[in-house]
């Protein structure tokens, strides 16, 4: 079922930020009040490689989650 884009916040958003070796990072999620959310996490110095962010809204994993990115110092 396709969901409509929301233009207000207030959803229950859960995020998991993880490195390729399984380390899970503490993070914060900010509700921007317009249907978008900002995720922040502290990267460990000297830790490069592939990371993933899994996103869940109201208990359901979002489309195309997890999202992958590479980080290099």
C-alpha positions in Angstrom: 0.0 0.0 0.0 1.5 3.4 -1.0 1.5 6.0 1.7 0.9 9.6 1.1 3.7 12.1 1.8 3.2 13.8 5.1 3.8 17.5 5.7 3.6 17.4 9.5 5.6 15.6 12.0 4.6 13.6 15.0 5.4 10.0 13.8 7.2 7.5 15.9 10.5 7.3 14.2 13.2 4.8 15.1 16.6 4.6 13.5 19.5 2.1 13.7 22.9 3.4 12.7 25.4 0.5 12.2 28.9 0.0 10.8 29.7 -3.0 8.6 31.4 -4.8 11.5 28.1 -4.6 13.5 28.8 -1.6 15.9 25.6 0.2 16.6 25.9 4.0 17.2 24.1 6.2 19.6 22.1 8.8 17.7 19.4 11.4 18.0 16.3 12.0 15.9 14.8 15.5 15.5 11.3 15.9 14.3 11.4 19.0 12.0 7.6 19.3 12.1 7.2 19.2 8.4 7.2 15.5 7.7 11.0 15.3 7.7 13.4 14.1 10.5 17.1 14.8 11.1 19.4 12.1 12.4 22.7 12.8 14.0 25.3 10.4 15.4 28.9 10.6 16.6 31.4 8.9 14.4 34.3 7.0 16.1 37.7 8.5 15.2 39.7 6.1 12.9 36.6 4.2 11.9 36.2 4.2 8.1 34.1 1.9 5.9 30.5 1.2 5.0 27.7 2.2 7.3 23.9 1.6 7.2 20.9 3.5 8.5 17.7 1.5 9.0 14.6 3.7 9.4 11.3 2.7 10.9 8.2 4.8 11.0 5.4 3.7 13.3 7.0 0.3 13.5 7.3 -0.3 9.8 10.6 -0.2 8.0 10.7 2.5 5.3 11.0 1.9 1.6 14.6 1.2 0.5 15.8 0.9 4.1 18.5 0.2 5.1 20.4 3.1 3.4 24.2 2.6 2.9 27.0 5.1 2.8 30.8 5.1 3.0 32.8 7.2 5.3 36.6 7.8 5.1 38.7 10.1 7.2 
